[in-house]
Amino acid sequence: MQDEAPTIGFIGLGVMGSPMCRNMADKYDGRVIAFDLESAAVATLEDTSAEPGQTIADVAENANVIFLSLPGGTQVEAVCRALLPVARRGSTIVDLSTTSVADARNVGRMLHSAELQFADAPVARTREAAQRGELSIMVGADHVVFSRIRPMLDMIGSDVTHCGDIGAGQVVKLVNNMLVFTHTAVLAEMMVLAERAGVEPAKLLDAVSKGSGDSFVLRNHGMKAMLPRVFPDKAFPPSYVLKDIGYVLELANDQDLEPHIAALVRRYYETAEAEGLSAKYFPSVIEIVEKGGLGALLPPNR
């Protein structure tokens, strides 16, 4: 029955958070309370059953399961600290953001000390996938917590994977993102190379998509952004890429691994940010390749 369903709180209604919260409001047989620092973001859900929360405390005092969709680890820790004194004991906090692995584990310990449960559940795929409720979600949590939140995650994702204990979701998400960033950069190089060698970019991508070089990056970032040169603002910019690569390099250092390729890819996105692309969708890195790549734009070993 509806009055027995746990109340969901949702904090963070940005590019990904808003469509995720909308899907929960549309599909959940219970209350959903939404909050964002920007009142305009909350207003985008007025046509749903989501109730506007007035403050973080308002959400925490009324919700049994609280989802977070925030820019990074700093914001997640700050919100979780704000939840500590007001959240119901035994409530579950589910972080859908991408943070460092250390951040996830530290937050988990902090919440556990206040008798609160935690899961790191970063999401992957595009905003369009978020709107369709077809995200891939990588979850780090104990089995009891995962079983409790799985039906709610199914409202926003078509592929939900329990990766292990707290922090494991972030490990998998960071690996996923690093592969995407790397593939996007090398695809940019190959698109420019093929065009200069006389092959039209559209024909290149069409042909490769039918061979073993096909990929999610080629079909989405390549065909939908890099080919038409459509790089909207307020999508996933190079600054977000650099945040995630920083998390990857931090994790690699903790595991005594020197990730040479990841470090090289980071230089491409550093250059994109330095060359005025900091607000544009990150596949705009192809414009850096066209201008001459790293050799022409960024001193070695920056």
Secondary structure, DSSP 8 states (H G I E B T S, - for coil): -GGGS--EEEE--STTHHHHHHHHHHH-SS-EEEE-SSHHHHHTTTTSS-EE-SSHHHHHHH-SEEEE--SSHHHHHHHHHHHTTTS-TT-EEEE-S---HHHHHHHHHHHHTTT-EEEE--EES-HHHHHHT-EEEEEES-HHHHHHHHHHHTTTEEEEEEEESTTHHHHHHHHHHHHHHHHHHHHHHHHHHHHHTT--HHHHHHHHTTSTT--HHIIIIIIIIITTT---BTSS-HHHHHHHHHHHHHHHHHTT---HHHHHHHHHHHHHIIIIITTB-GGGGHHHHHHTHHHHHS-TT-
